Amino acid sequence: MSRLRHAVTALLFITASASLLAQATLEFEVVSIKRVTELRQSSGFRTLPDGSEVLANISVAGFVRQASPVKVREVLNLPDWANTERFDVTVKPPAGATLEQRRAMWGAMFADRMKMVAHIEQRERTAYALVLAHRDRRLGPDLKPSALDCTPRPQKPLEADAPFHLQDAKTRCGYAMSGTSFMSMATGGMSMDQLALALDGAVDADVENRTGLQGWFALTLTYAPLVAGTQGDVPDVFTAVQEQLGLKLERMKKMMPVFVIDHIERPAEN
């Protein structure tokens, strides 16, 4: 019995080690990072049919969370340039890569291209639950089921980099945002999980999707940033989400993982 127990333990150790080694060596098939030197009003994120992720006019602070081994809202100790300098980024994971594997690939990319070292801490934070605003489950006037199938799948070769504008987003999967005194977001197809992730920047807190809505949705959303207050007829994000989308952001407290940056350098461009 003792020999059997030792054999099982050894097998589990070998299997776990092999799994960690495989994950550690996972890399994106394509990585492109280009600094944005011209002034642009819009930024956005989209997933191409072959699974490539395209981030347009994004600060490092805007996508460094992708490198965390767990989902995080807050990143600490970033240098000033990581919030002010903008980049166009395209990455292409191997076909069939899982979310966990993609996170590992983002981590490897940041370690390689930006020499990043970081760790996770747990802290209590304010968060929000994204829920349906109406008991009869009706949606708002600017939220409707999408006619698009936004499931990543290999169909076309990698598209050339191109500006991703708000009007373009209304006919595509992924979303774009634009604005200064007030913000506008548009998409031809995104999931409620993706919407929750997009809203966490607007409320400066983690947002959990608890709508129960499945599939892909087209929407437009216009709101005033919280730091600016209401702008004329433009409501704050909490009011806009309820009036325009028929959803609601409910405040709550929870322990949250925080991504703490120990070291990071400007990315090597290509």
Stockholm file with secondary structure:
# STOCKHOLM 1.0

chainA/1-270         MSRLRHAVTALLFITASASLLAQATLEFEVVSIKRVTELRQSSGFRTLPDGSEVLANISVAGFVRQASPVKVREVLNLPDWANTERFDVTVKPPAGATLEQRRAMWGAMFADRMKMVAHIEQRERTAYALVLAHRDRRLGPDLKPSALDCTPRPQKPLEADAPFHLQDAKTRCGYAMSGTSFMSMATGGMSMDQLALALDGAVDADVENRTGLQGWFALTLTYAPLVAGTQGDVPDVFTAVQEQLGLKLERMKKMMPVFVIDHIERPAEN
#=GR chainA/1-270 SS CHHHHHHHHHHHHHHHHHHHHHHHTCCCSEEEEEECCSCCSEEEEEECTTSCEEEEEEEHHHHGGGGSSSCCSEEESCCTHHHHCEEEEEEECCTTCCHHHHHHHHHHHHHHHHCCEEEEEEEEEEEEEEEESSTTCCCCTTEEECSSCCCCCCCSCCCCCCCCCHHHHTTSBEEEEEESSSEEEEEEEECHHHHHHHHHHHHTSEEEECSCCCSCEEEEEEEBCTTTCCBTTBCBHHHHHHHHHSEEEEEEEEEEEEEEEEECCCCCCC
#=GC SS_cons         CHHHHHHHHHHHHHHHHHHHHHHHTCCCSEEEEEECCSCCSEEEEEECTTSCEEEEEEEHHHHGGGGSSSCCSEEESCCTHHHHCEEEEEEECCTTCCHHHHHHHHHHHHHHHHCCEEEEEEEEEEEEEEEESSTTCCCCTTEEECSSCCCCCCCSCCCCCCCCCHHHHTTSBEEEEEESSSEEEEEEEECHHHHHHHHHHHHTSEEEECSCCCSCEEEEEEEBCTTTCCBTTBCBHHHHHHHHHSEEEEEEEEEEEEEEEEECCCCCCC
//
